[in-house]
């Protein structure tokens, strides 16, 4: 049952995940893409937006026959710049630069570039370039890796949360055994998933299936931030399961659970989005409280589900009451940790309604709000009703009462007997409702985990809304092209527009002859203001303007002329900051 639930959660996380765009991006390359050189350069270098790690063979230069020609990596002294040396006698011809690096958040980033050396040299054949650029194996491995991350995340939260619950909340040995059983199974699933994730990540990084059993490839992945987090997490979860099975003190299990939860900050976006100290602290608080809340709910539902429909009302009410107090603290900590993380990732309130990240975050907050309301109903309505039913029946198991229609009821003091019977019936009804509402809370918190998985793979709102020092987005331009639009710094006043027209492989396209911009300030209906960008290179146009004179939503319409008779258009909204 535990495995099935975690697998379903993992599938949901993968099925709803969107491509993350908060990774390292290539900002410069020498030689430039599609450049024609008279003489061969001494090296090829690439500059990224953040420090990256290069796996073995991550940067290669190949000739037109897809044969490697570079001499290997060069130490640049800068973690954001990677380079390989070229032989001094490199012959004239066409060459491909193939790169695959790992971002600070452990996600692989790759692509291809070309250049030619000598006069009259044709570019690399499209078929050869397609073979070199083929990323099918890496993409498939990344999808499997997303599934494993979702499954492992759910297993980690349930294992640690159940361990905390068994130590802090439950009192009866039978109930503690249920909590430990859930924690052990979840921990073992987490161990397997974490270890399997290492070779999968190795394939995702290199794009080569053989890396999964290559000693060198596995070692590089194991020593990366992703590998260290996975191995440490699996080790702590394995020891946690052993401690619980051996019946060692609960405080030791709690300490191991806390250590396992701490591994979530060893890799991920919080390592690359400033201020990192705030994101790391917020993430630890957020994940720890979520584990106690989610794991505790699952344990509570499992424990109470094993009781009869006429339970020992006193112990049941006390158990729910104890968990309600812990859950309240956990909910507050989840909110505080989430707020600390949201501040650098959202930036401004306007980004909440204008970006996919912001809308997903609002959905998550709304779901958490519903969980809190359900929990409050349980604590202040159902638990008192169960306790009252137990009190009038003397605390006997099941609230024992005479059979309906017996002479004992008829001959008793009618008002008192009827009142007792009414309280007992209310307690029975409340108990049935409590079992349903607990399952509802588990389902809702599973939805919160689902939305958390979506947020982890969605571009932060500060970037999507342009409140992080610029606006950037990519949209379709016709059936076969894409437009990458950058507005810098995306504030009222002077701004520079960069327009990149890309082909299906993500490289600059020469299919467009000219581009123009039409800017409209939507709130006041000002515009369209027409701007003619200047041609800056293959597939690249630039326009510097002071037309963005108001803060708010601007409609940007891009018109790209393919020839005298054909135009492609793309329209998007750019929220300009004050």
Phi, psi and omega in degrees: 000315179298314181298319181295318180295317180293322178296319178298318178298317178298317179297320179296319180297320180286317184296333182259357185289143176248156182299129179281143181234011179265038181257182176296140177236148179283121182252342179198151178212139178233120001287164181293155179298134179065022179282150177248116186251144176285321180232157183288138177285162179283335180203166173244128181230148178231136179246130182249166184286349181205166177301140180229163174246136182252116176290168179302125183076015183290334176235118183225152172240126183237153178272188184294345178260013179066029175261135183289135183235350183284167183260004179109176187292154177240136178283112183269345183077006181223120184293345178269352182241127178240150184205156171229149179273151177246150180294146182293339181255031181301122183287163175298147179157185179259142185224152180241132173259114179250126182229148174210113183235170181244126179291169177297337179268013175078008178270137179284143178228132183212172179175183178226153175220162179226157170204161179236152177236126180102166182274144174066024181270130178278154180290168179298140180301145183300324180294318178294317179298321180296322179294316181293322183277353183303122184242018186301314181297318180294318180297315179299318179295323178295323178294317176297320179297322176297318177300314181295323178296316179297315179295316180295324179296315178296319179296319179298313181296317182291318181297310182289320179295321178293323178296315177299317182296317179297332180273320190263329196249305186286152182240320183287137180305322180295321178291321179295326178296322177296315180298316180294323178297315177298317182295318182295311180297319180294320179296318180295321176297318178297323178297311182298314182296318181296318181288320178295330181295337182294305177296328177296318177296323179299318178292320180297325182285315186268335184077011182239123184299327182296343179296336182299334178237017177273128181300316181295312181297317179295321179295318179298318180290319182296330181268359175281172180300322178296313182295316179299315179299316182294315183290315179297318180297314181296321179296314180294321178293323178296316178294322178301314179298320180295316180298317181293318179294327180279352179071028179286167185306142182297331180295328178292318177297320180295320179295319177294321178297318179297319178297319178298319178295326181295342181290348181294340182265002179284340173208161181128180184296333182295346178277347187236352180254119180282154353281124186295326182297323180289319180293319180295313179297313179298322181294318180297314179295315183298310183291319179298314179293322179296322179297315179298318182293307184292311180298320178297320179296317179297317178297314181300315179297320180292319181294310183289333179292341180271352179275162179287171179291344175243076191282175170287097193298321184297308182294324179296314180296320179295320180297313180295321181295318178297317180293324181300320178295316178294319181296325178297314178298317180298319180297319179296317180292323175301316180295316181295313179296319178296322178294317179299323179285324184289330185302307179285340183271340180255316175086292183226151180305328181299333181288345180291326184257354184251005183224157177297322179297314181297317180294321178294321178296319177297320177298320178296315180297320179297320179294317177299321178300320178294320178299317180297320179296317178297317179297320178296321177297318178298313187289319189256354179239307186282315181299314176300324180294319178295316180296321179295320178296323179290325183293314184289340179262008179078014178078012180289149178305128177079002181059059188305138182216156179294152178302145179298132178090359182287159181290338179298321180291317184292324183274347181286174175294109192305307184300316181294316180296319180294323179295318178298314180299320180295317179296321180294320179293321177297320179296319179296317178296318180297322179297315178298319179294322181298319178298321179290317183291329176295319177295324177295318178298317178299316180297318181293319179291330173297322175296324176297318177297321177300312180294328176296320177297322177296315180299323182294339182243022180241142180302128179306146185298327180299324179281315183295325182270353178081017180266007181254026179100018179157160178243137177213137176204159178236129180225164180290143176231093187079197185274334188238356184243161173233150177245123174256113184251130177237130175240118186230124007266008179063049175227166179301131179118216184285127180222154176244127176262129171246127179240120179245122176263121187243149176269189186295337180269001180085012180259156179304135182256146177254018183282343183257133182270320182209159182222143172224155179249145172230113185255131179228127176275104190299312185303325182253359180066030180272129178118187006283140175263118184270134180227136179254102178292157177261151182286124184248357182152178182308118178067018186227125176233148182228139174220128175250126187211159173249021182293333181281077188263000179227145174279142181135195184278123173250134175271123180248118177250125181252126179245117182248121179271118178277317174206192184297335188245354186235131176228144171247139180235151175216134182236134179212165180254130179245111177281111184270130181279154179298000000 
